[in-house]
Amino acid sequence: MRRTICLTFLLLSCPLVANAQSVRRLTSGGKSIAEKELEAKVRNARVIYVGEEHGNAKHHRLQRDILEMMAKAGPAVLGVEYFPRSLQPVLDKFNSGEISLKDFPKAIQWKKVWGHPYSVYEPLFRLCHERKIRVVALNAERSVVKKVRRKGLKDGFSVEDLLMFPRMDLRNEAHKERIHKALLKVHPMPKSMLDHFYQAFTLWDETMAESTANVFLRDRREGLRVLVVAGRAHISHGTGIPDRVKRRTALTRLTVLCDSSGKAEPGFADVLYFSEPKAKRKARLY
Protein backbone atom coordinates (compact mmCIF):
# COMPACT_ATOMS: atom_id res chain seq x y z
CA MET A 1 0.00 0.00 0.00
CA ARG A 2 2.76 2.45 0.99
CA ARG A 3 4.71 1.81 -2.22
CA THR A 4 1.55 2.37 -4.27
CA ILE A 5 0.88 5.68 -2.52
CA CYS A 6 4.45 6.89 -3.16
CA LEU A 7 4.09 6.00 -6.82
CA THR A 8 0.76 7.85 -6.93
CA PHE A 9 2.40 11.06 -5.75
CA LEU A 10 5.18 10.71 -8.32
CA LEU A 11 2.85 10.07 -11.23
CA LEU A 12 1.01 13.36 -10.74
CA SER A 13 3.97 15.26 -12.14
CA CYS A 14 5.44 12.57 -14.33
CA PRO A 15 3.68 10.53 -17.03
CA LEU A 16 7.13 8.93 -17.43
CA VAL A 17 7.66 8.69 -21.17
CA ALA A 18 11.02 8.35 -22.83
CA ASN A 19 12.30 10.80 -25.41
CA ALA A 20 11.05 10.78 -28.99
CA GLN A 21 12.49 12.36 -32.13
CA SER A 22 10.07 14.46 -34.15
CA VAL A 23 9.38 17.95 -35.43
CA ARG A 24 8.05 20.25 -32.74
CA ARG A 25 4.37 21.11 -32.76
CA LEU A 26 3.60 24.27 -30.83
CA THR A 27 0.12 25.71 -30.44
CA SER A 28 -1.34 28.78 -28.77
CA GLY A 29 -5.08 29.30 -28.39
CA GLY A 30 -5.66 26.19 -30.48
CA LYS A 31 -3.60 27.47 -33.45
CA SER A 32 -0.16 26.32 -34.52
CA ILE A 33 2.66 28.79 -33.97
CA ALA A 34 6.23 28.98 -35.26
CA GLU A 35 9.23 29.08 -32.95
CA LYS A 36 9.71 32.78 -33.77
CA GLU A 37 6.26 33.41 -32.28
CA LEU A 38 7.24 31.44 -29.20
CA GLU A 39 10.39 33.54 -28.88
CA ALA A 40 8.32 36.74 -29.08
CA LYS A 41 6.08 35.45 -26.28
CA VAL A 42 9.16 34.60 -24.20
CA ARG A 43 10.55 38.10 -24.65
CA ASN A 44 7.27 39.63 -23.49
CA ALA A 45 7.26 37.68 -20.20
CA ARG A 46 9.34 37.95 -17.04
CA VAL A 47 8.48 34.53 -15.61
CA ILE A 48 8.29 31.60 -18.02
CA TYR A 49 6.96 28.26 -16.77
CA VAL A 50 7.54 24.99 -18.62
CA GLY A 51 5.58 21.98 -17.34
CA GLU A 52 7.48 18.83 -18.24
CA GLU A 53 7.12 15.09 -18.25
CA HIS A 54 10.16 14.19 -16.15
CA GLY A 55 12.88 12.44 -18.14
CA ASN A 56 11.41 13.31 -21.56
CA ALA A 57 14.45 14.47 -23.54
CA LYS A 58 12.35 16.48 -26.00
CA HIS A 59 10.77 18.47 -23.18
CA HIS A 60 14.13 19.22 -21.60
CA ARG A 61 15.48 20.26 -24.99
CA LEU A 62 12.59 22.71 -25.35
CA GLN A 63 13.42 24.11 -21.91
CA ARG A 64 17.03 24.53 -22.98
CA ASP A 65 16.01 26.36 -26.15
CA ILE A 66 13.61 28.66 -24.28
CA LEU A 67 16.35 29.47 -21.77
CA GLU A 68 18.64 30.37 -24.67
CA MET A 69 15.93 32.69 -26.06
CA MET A 70 15.74 34.33 -22.64
CA ALA A 71 19.52 34.73 -22.37
CA LYS A 72 19.60 36.46 -25.75
CA ALA A 73 16.99 38.96 -24.54
CA GLY A 74 18.71 39.82 -21.25
CA PRO A 75 19.72 38.39 -17.86
CA ALA A 76 18.16 35.01 -17.07
CA VAL A 77 17.92 32.60 -14.15
CA LEU A 78 16.88 28.94 -14.18
CA GLY A 79 14.68 27.77 -11.28
CA VAL A 80 14.25 24.01 -10.94
CA GLU A 81 11.87 21.71 -9.11
CA TYR A 82 14.54 19.03 -9.00
CA PHE A 83 16.42 20.25 -5.92
CA PRO A 84 15.36 21.29 -2.39
CA ARG A 85 16.48 24.73 -1.27
CA SER A 86 19.03 23.23 1.14
CA LEU A 87 21.14 22.31 -1.91
CA GLN A 88 21.52 25.94 -3.02
CA PRO A 89 25.11 26.16 -1.63
CA VAL A 90 26.10 23.32 -3.98
CA LEU A 91 24.38 25.06 -6.89
CA ASP A 92 26.16 28.30 -5.99
CA LYS A 93 29.50 26.50 -6.37
CA PHE A 94 28.36 25.22 -9.76
CA ASN A 95 27.18 28.72 -10.69
CA SER A 96 30.56 30.22 -9.77
CA GLY A 97 32.55 27.58 -11.63
CA GLU A 98 33.94 25.86 -8.52
CA ILE A 99 32.13 22.70 -9.60
CA SER A 100 32.62 21.62 -13.20
CA LEU A 101 29.86 20.38 -15.48
CA LYS A 102 31.47 16.93 -15.38
CA ASP A 103 31.46 16.83 -11.58
CA PHE A 104 28.03 18.40 -11.17
CA PRO A 105 25.88 15.19 -11.03
CA LYS A 106 28.04 13.71 -8.27
CA ALA A 107 28.27 16.97 -6.32
CA ILE A 108 24.49 17.49 -6.36
CA GLN A 109 23.87 13.76 -5.64
CA TRP A 110 21.70 13.55 -8.73
CA LYS A 111 20.84 9.87 -8.48
CA LYS A 112 19.70 10.22 -4.88
CA VAL A 113 18.01 13.61 -5.12
CA TRP A 114 16.26 13.29 -8.49
CA GLY A 115 17.09 9.97 -10.11
CA HIS A 116 15.84 10.42 -13.66
CA PRO A 117 18.53 9.91 -16.35
CA TYR A 118 20.92 12.85 -16.08
CA SER A 119 21.84 12.64 -19.77
CA VAL A 120 18.50 14.14 -20.88
CA TYR A 121 18.89 17.09 -18.48
CA GLU A 122 22.55 17.71 -19.27
CA PRO A 123 21.98 20.12 -22.24
CA LEU A 124 20.03 22.44 -19.94
CA PHE A 125 22.79 22.54 -17.33
CA ARG A 126 25.46 22.77 -20.03
CA LEU A 127 23.85 25.95 -21.33
CA CYS A 128 23.82 27.38 -17.80
CA HIS A 129 27.49 26.48 -17.42
CA GLU A 130 28.47 28.01 -20.76
CA ARG A 131 26.35 31.18 -20.44
CA LYS A 132 26.90 31.62 -16.69
CA ILE A 133 23.16 31.41 -16.05
CA ARG A 134 22.41 31.00 -12.36
CA VAL A 135 20.57 27.84 -11.29
CA VAL A 136 18.26 28.14 -8.28
CA ALA A 137 16.76 25.32 -6.19
CA LEU A 138 13.04 25.94 -5.73
CA ASN A 139 11.66 22.98 -3.85
CA ALA A 140 10.77 22.05 -0.28
CA GLU A 141 12.67 19.40 1.66
CA ARG A 142 11.43 15.96 0.76
CA SER A 143 11.36 14.86 4.40
CA VAL A 144 9.01 17.73 5.28
CA VAL A 145 6.71 17.02 2.33
CA LYS A 146 6.67 13.36 3.30
CA LYS A 147 5.68 14.23 6.87
CA VAL A 148 2.82 16.43 5.65
CA ARG A 149 1.67 13.60 3.40
CA ARG A 150 1.61 11.18 6.35
CA LYS A 151 0.23 13.32 9.16
CA GLY A 152 -1.12 16.52 7.63
CA LEU A 153 -0.39 20.11 8.65
CA LYS A 154 -2.63 20.12 11.73
CA ASP A 155 -1.30 17.01 13.49
CA GLY A 156 2.19 16.75 12.07
CA PHE A 157 3.67 20.11 13.10
CA SER A 158 3.81 22.57 15.98
CA VAL A 159 2.77 26.20 15.60
CA GLU A 160 6.46 27.14 15.58
CA ASP A 161 7.08 24.70 12.72
CA LEU A 162 4.18 26.06 10.70
CA LEU A 163 5.48 29.63 11.06
CA MET A 164 8.55 28.53 9.08
CA PHE A 165 6.42 27.38 6.13
CA PRO A 166 5.54 29.67 3.22
CA ARG A 167 2.06 31.19 3.36
CA MET A 168 -0.27 28.37 2.34
CA ASP A 169 -3.47 28.86 0.34
CA LEU A 170 -5.56 25.69 0.49
CA ARG A 171 -8.78 27.37 -0.66
CA ASN A 172 -8.36 27.25 -4.45
CA GLU A 173 -11.22 24.87 -5.22
CA ALA A 174 -10.41 24.52 -8.93
CA HIS A 175 -6.83 23.52 -8.12
CA LYS A 176 -7.93 21.20 -5.34
CA GLU A 177 -10.44 19.47 -7.61
CA ARG A 178 -7.82 19.01 -10.34
CA ILE A 179 -5.27 17.46 -7.97
CA HIS A 180 -7.88 15.32 -6.18
CA LYS A 181 -9.07 13.87 -9.49
CA ALA A 182 -5.51 13.11 -10.55
CA LEU A 183 -4.76 11.39 -7.26
CA LEU A 184 -7.94 9.31 -7.25
CA LYS A 185 -7.43 8.30 -10.86
CA VAL A 186 -4.18 6.60 -9.86
CA HIS A 187 -5.27 5.13 -6.53
CA PRO A 188 -8.42 5.30 -4.36
CA MET A 189 -7.84 6.70 -0.86
CA PRO A 190 -9.91 7.92 2.09
CA LYS A 191 -10.70 11.62 2.39
CA SER A 192 -8.28 12.21 5.27
CA MET A 193 -5.39 10.80 3.23
CA LEU A 194 -6.50 12.74 0.18
CA ASP A 195 -6.48 15.96 2.20
CA HIS A 196 -2.96 15.24 3.48
CA PHE A 197 -1.73 14.55 -0.04
CA TYR A 198 -3.25 17.82 -1.23
CA GLN A 199 -1.62 19.72 1.63
CA ALA A 200 1.75 18.20 0.71
CA PHE A 201 1.27 19.04 -2.96
CA THR A 202 0.36 22.61 -2.02
CA LEU A 203 3.46 22.87 0.16
CA TRP A 204 5.49 21.95 -2.92
CA ASP A 205 3.77 24.63 -4.97
CA GLU A 206 3.93 27.35 -2.32
CA THR A 207 7.62 26.73 -1.62
CA MET A 208 8.50 26.85 -5.31
CA ALA A 209 6.40 30.00 -5.77
CA GLU A 210 8.07 31.69 -2.80
CA SER A 211 11.51 30.69 -4.13
CA THR A 212 10.67 32.09 -7.56
CA ALA A 213 9.47 35.41 -6.14
CA ASN A 214 12.59 35.62 -3.99
CA VAL A 215 14.79 35.47 -7.08
CA PHE A 216 13.41 38.84 -8.18
CA LEU A 217 13.80 40.28 -4.66
CA ARG A 218 17.46 39.29 -4.48
CA ASP A 219 18.54 39.71 -8.11
CA ARG A 220 17.83 43.28 -9.12
CA ARG A 221 19.21 43.15 -12.66
CA GLU A 222 17.06 45.12 -15.05
CA GLY A 223 14.92 42.98 -17.34
CA LEU A 224 15.64 39.78 -15.43
CA ARG A 225 13.67 36.72 -16.62
CA VAL A 226 13.24 33.48 -14.72
CA LEU A 227 12.55 30.10 -16.28
CA VAL A 228 10.71 27.76 -13.90
CA VAL A 229 10.83 24.09 -14.85
CA ALA A 230 8.62 21.63 -12.99
CA GLY A 231 6.25 18.73 -13.49
CA ARG A 232 3.10 19.41 -15.50
CA ALA A 233 0.78 19.18 -12.49
CA HIS A 234 2.53 22.17 -10.89
CA ILE A 235 1.84 24.42 -13.89
CA SER A 236 -1.24 23.14 -15.74
CA HIS A 237 -4.18 25.58 -16.01
CA GLY A 238 -1.98 28.31 -14.53
CA THR A 239 -2.59 26.92 -11.04
CA GLY A 240 -0.01 25.44 -8.73
CA ILE A 241 3.12 27.57 -9.02
CA PRO A 242 2.03 30.34 -11.47
CA ASP A 243 -0.97 31.66 -9.55
CA ARG A 244 0.96 31.52 -6.27
CA VAL A 245 3.82 33.52 -7.77
CA LYS A 246 1.27 36.01 -9.06
CA ARG A 247 -0.06 36.38 -5.52
CA ARG A 248 3.43 37.47 -4.49
CA THR A 249 4.42 39.56 -7.52
CA ALA A 250 2.56 40.91 -10.56
CA LEU A 251 5.26 40.19 -13.14
CA THR A 252 4.14 39.14 -16.62
CA ARG A 253 4.19 35.40 -17.24
CA LEU A 254 4.06 32.72 -19.93
CA THR A 255 2.99 29.13 -19.28
CA VAL A 256 4.14 26.34 -21.59
CA LEU A 257 2.83 22.81 -21.11
CA CYS A 258 4.53 19.79 -22.67
CA ASP A 259 2.23 16.93 -23.63
CA SER A 260 2.78 13.51 -25.17
CA SER A 261 -0.80 12.28 -24.79
CA GLY A 262 -2.40 14.58 -27.36
CA LYS A 263 -5.16 15.35 -24.85
CA ALA A 264 -4.05 18.79 -23.68
CA GLU A 265 -6.40 21.64 -24.60
CA PRO A 266 -5.84 25.42 -25.04
CA GLY A 267 -6.98 26.27 -21.51
CA PHE A 268 -4.21 24.13 -20.04
CA ALA A 269 -1.51 26.76 -20.82
CA ASP A 270 -0.63 29.76 -22.97
CA VAL A 271 1.43 27.50 -25.26
CA LEU A 272 1.17 23.74 -25.72
CA TYR A 273 4.06 21.64 -26.99
CA PHE A 274 2.98 18.26 -28.35
CA SER A 275 5.47 15.41 -28.68
CA GLU A 276 4.89 11.78 -29.61
CA PRO A 277 4.93 9.22 -26.78
CA LYS A 278 7.23 6.23 -26.69
CA ALA A 279 7.27 3.15 -24.50
CA LYS A 280 6.98 3.88 -20.80
CA ARG A 281 9.97 3.22 -18.62
CA LYS A 282 9.87 1.81 -15.13
CA ALA A 283 8.94 4.46 -12.54
CA ARG A 284 11.34 5.35 -9.75
CA LEU A 285 9.68 5.29 -6.35
CA TYR A 286 10.52 8.08 -3.93
C-alpha positions in Angstrom: 0.0 0.0 0.0 2.8 2.4 1.0 4.7 1.8 -2.2 1.6 2.4 -4.3 0.9 5.7 -2.5 4.4 6.9 -3.2 4.1 6.0 -6.8 0.8 7.8 -6.9 2.4 11.1 -5.7 5.2 10.7 -8.3 2.8 10.1 -11.2 1.0 13.4 -10.7 4.0 15.3 -12.1 5.4 12.6 -14.3 3.7 10.5 -17.0 7.1 8.9 -17.4 7.7 8.7 -21.2 11.0 8.4 -22.8 12.3 10.8 -25.4 11.1 10.8 -29.0 12.5 12.4 -32.1 10.1 14.5 -34.1 9.4 18.0 -35.4 8.0 20.2 -32.7 4.4 21.1 -32.8 3.6 24.3 -30.8 0.1 25.7 -30.4 -1.3 28.8 -28.8 -5.1 29.3 -28.4 -5.7 26.2 -30.5 -3.6 27.5 -33.4 -0.2 26.3 -34.5 2.7 28.8 -34.0 6.2 29.0 -35.3 9.2 29.1 -32.9 9.7 32.8 -33.8 6.3 33.4 -32.3 7.2 31.4 -29.2 10.4 33.5 -28.9 8.3 36.7 -29.1 6.1 35.5 -26.3 9.2 34.6 -24.2 10.6 38.1 -24.6 7.3 39.6 -23.5 7.3 37.7 -20.2 9.3 38.0 -17.0 8.5 34.5 -15.6 8.3 31.6 -18.0 7.0 28.3 -16.8 7.5 25.0 -18.6 5.6 22.0 -17.3 7.5 18.8 -18.2 7.1 15.1 -18.3 10.2 14.2 -16.2 12.9 12.4 -18.1 11.4 13.3 -21.6 14.5 14.5 -23.5 12.3 16.5 -26.0 10.8 18.5 -23.2 14.1 19.2 -21.6 15.5 20.3 -25.0 12.6 22.7 -25.3 13.4 24.1 -21.9 17.0 24.5 -23.0 16.0 26.4 -26.2 13.6 28.7 -24.3 16.3 29.5 -21.8 18.6 30.4 -24.7 15.9 32.7 -26.1 15.7 34.3 -22.6 19.5 34.7 -22.4 19.6 36.5 -25.8 17.0 39.0 -24.5 18.7 39.8 -21.3 19.7 38.4 -17.9 18.2 35.0 -17.1 17.9 32.6 -14.2 16.9 28.9 -14.2 14.7 27.8 -11.3 14.3 24.0 -10.9 11.9 21.7 -9.1 14.5 19.0 -9.0 16.4 20.3 -5.9 15.4 21.3 -2.4 16.5 24.7 -1.3 19.0 23.2 1.1 21.1 22.3 -1.9 21.5 25.9 -3.0 25.1 26.2 -1.6 26.1 23.3 -4.0 24.4 25.1 -6.9 26.2 28.3 -6.0 29.5 26.5 -6.4 28.4 25.2 -9.8 27.2 28.7 -10.7 30.6 30.2 -9.8 32.6 27.6 -11.6 33.9 25.9 -8.5 32.1 22.7 -9.6 32.6 21.6 -13.2 29.9 20.4 -15.5 31.5 16.9 -15.4 31.5 16.8 -11.6 28.0 18.4 -11.2 25.9 15.2 -11.0 28.0 13.7 -8.3 28.3 17.0 -6.3 24.5 17.5 -6.4 23.9 13.8 -5.6 21.7 13.6 -8.7 20.8 9.9 -8.5 19.7 10.2 -4.9 18.0 13.6 -5.1 16.3 13.3 -8.5 17.1 10.0 -10.1 15.8 10.4 -13.7 18.5 9.9 -16.3 20.9 12.9 -16.1 21.8 12.6 -19.8 18.5 14.1 -20.9 18.9 17.1 -18.5 22.5 17.7 -19.3 22.0 20.1 -22.2 20.0 22.4 -19.9 22.8 22.5 -17.3 25.5 22.8 -20.0 23.9 25.9 -21.3 23.8 27.4 -17.8 27.5 26.5 -17.4 28.5 28.0 -20.8 26.4 31.2 -20.4 26.9 31.6 -16.7 23.2 31.4 -16.1 22.4 31.0 -12.4 20.6 27.8 -11.3 18.3 28.1 -8.3 16.8 25.3 -6.2 13.0 25.9 -5.7 11.7 23.0 -3.8 10.8 22.1 -0.3 12.7 19.4 1.7 11.4 16.0 0.8 11.4 14.9 4.4 9.0 17.7 5.3 6.7 17.0 2.3 6.7 13.4 3.3 5.7 14.2 6.9 2.8 16.4 5.7 1.7 13.6 3.4 1.6 11.2 6.3 0.2 13.3 9.2 -1.1 16.5 7.6 -0.4 20.1 8.6 -2.6 20.1 11.7 -1.3 17.0 13.5 2.2 16.8 12.1 3.7 20.1 13.1 3.8 22.6 16.0 2.8 26.2 15.6 6.5 27.1 15.6 7.1 24.7 12.7 4.2 26.1 10.7 5.5 29.6 11.1 8.5 28.5 9.1 6.4 27.4 6.1 5.5 29.7 3.2 2.1 31.2 3.4 -0.3 28.4 2.3 -3.5 28.9 0.3 -5.6 25.7 0.5 -8.8 27.4 -0.7 -8.4 27.3 -4.4 -11.2 24.9 -5.2 -10.4 24.5 -8.9 -6.8 23.5 -8.1 -7.9 21.2 -5.3 -10.4 19.5 -7.6 -7.8 19.0 -10.3 -5.3 17.5 -8.0 -7.9 15.3 -6.2 -9.1 13.9 -9.5 -5.5 13.1 -10.6 -4.8 11.4 -7.3 -7.9 9.3 -7.2 -7.4 8.3 -10.9 -4.2 6.6 -9.9 -5.3 5.1 -6.5 -8.4 5.3 -4.4 -7.8 6.7 -0.9 -9.9 7.9 2.1 -10.7 11.6 2.4 -8.3 12.2 5.3 -5.4 10.8 3.2 -6.5 12.7 0.2 -6.5 16.0 2.2 -3.0 15.2 3.5 -1.7 14.5 0.0 -3.2 17.8 -1.2 -1.6 19.7 1.6 1.8 18.2 0.7 1.3 19.0 -3.0 0.4 22.6 -2.0 3.5 22.9 0.2 5.5 21.9 -2.9 3.8 24.6 -5.0 3.9 27.3 -2.3 7.6 26.7 -1.6 8.5 26.8 -5.3 6.4 30.0 -5.8 8.1 31.7 -2.8 11.5 30.7 -4.1 10.7 32.1 -7.6 9.5 35.4 -6.1 12.6 35.6 -4.0 14.8 35.5 -7.1 13.4 38.8 -8.2 13.8 40.3 -4.7 17.5 39.3 -4.5 18.5 39.7 -8.1 17.8 43.3 -9.1 19.2 43.1 -12.7 17.1 45.1 -15.1 14.9 43.0 -17.3 15.6 39.8 -15.4 13.7 36.7 -16.6 13.2 33.5 -14.7 12.6 30.1 -16.3 10.7 27.8 -13.9 10.8 24.1 -14.9 8.6 21.6 -13.0 6.3 18.7 -13.5 3.1 19.4 -15.5 0.8 19.2 -12.5 2.5 22.2 -10.9 1.8 24.4 -13.9 -1.2 23.1 -15.7 -4.2 25.6 -16.0 -2.0 28.3 -14.5 -2.6 26.9 -11.0 0.0 25.4 -8.7 3.1 27.6 -9.0 2.0 30.3 -11.5 -1.0 31.7 -9.5 1.0 31.5 -6.3 3.8 33.5 -7.8 1.3 36.0 -9.1 -0.1 36.4 -5.5 3.4 37.5 -4.5 4.4 39.6 -7.5 2.6 40.9 -10.6 5.3 40.2 -13.1 4.1 39.1 -16.6 4.2 35.4 -17.2 4.1 32.7 -19.9 3.0 29.1 -19.3 4.1 26.3 -21.6 2.8 22.8 -21.1 4.5 19.8 -22.7 2.2 16.9 -23.6 2.8 13.5 -25.2 -0.8 12.3 -24.8 -2.4 14.6 -27.4 -5.2 15.4 -24.8 -4.0 18.8 -23.7 -6.4 21.6 -24.6 -5.8 25.4 -25.0 -7.0 26.3 -21.5 -4.2 24.1 -20.0 -1.5 26.8 -20.8 -0.6 29.8 -23.0 1.4 27.5 -25.3 1.2 23.7 -25.7 4.1 21.6 -27.0 3.0 18.3 -28.4 5.5 15.4 -28.7 4.9 11.8 -29.6 4.9 9.2 -26.8 7.2 6.2 -26.7 7.3 3.2 -24.5 7.0 3.9 -20.8 10.0 3.2 -18.6 9.9 1.8 -15.1 8.9 4.5 -12.5 11.3 5.4 -9.8 9.7 5.3 -6.4 10.5 8.1 -3.9 
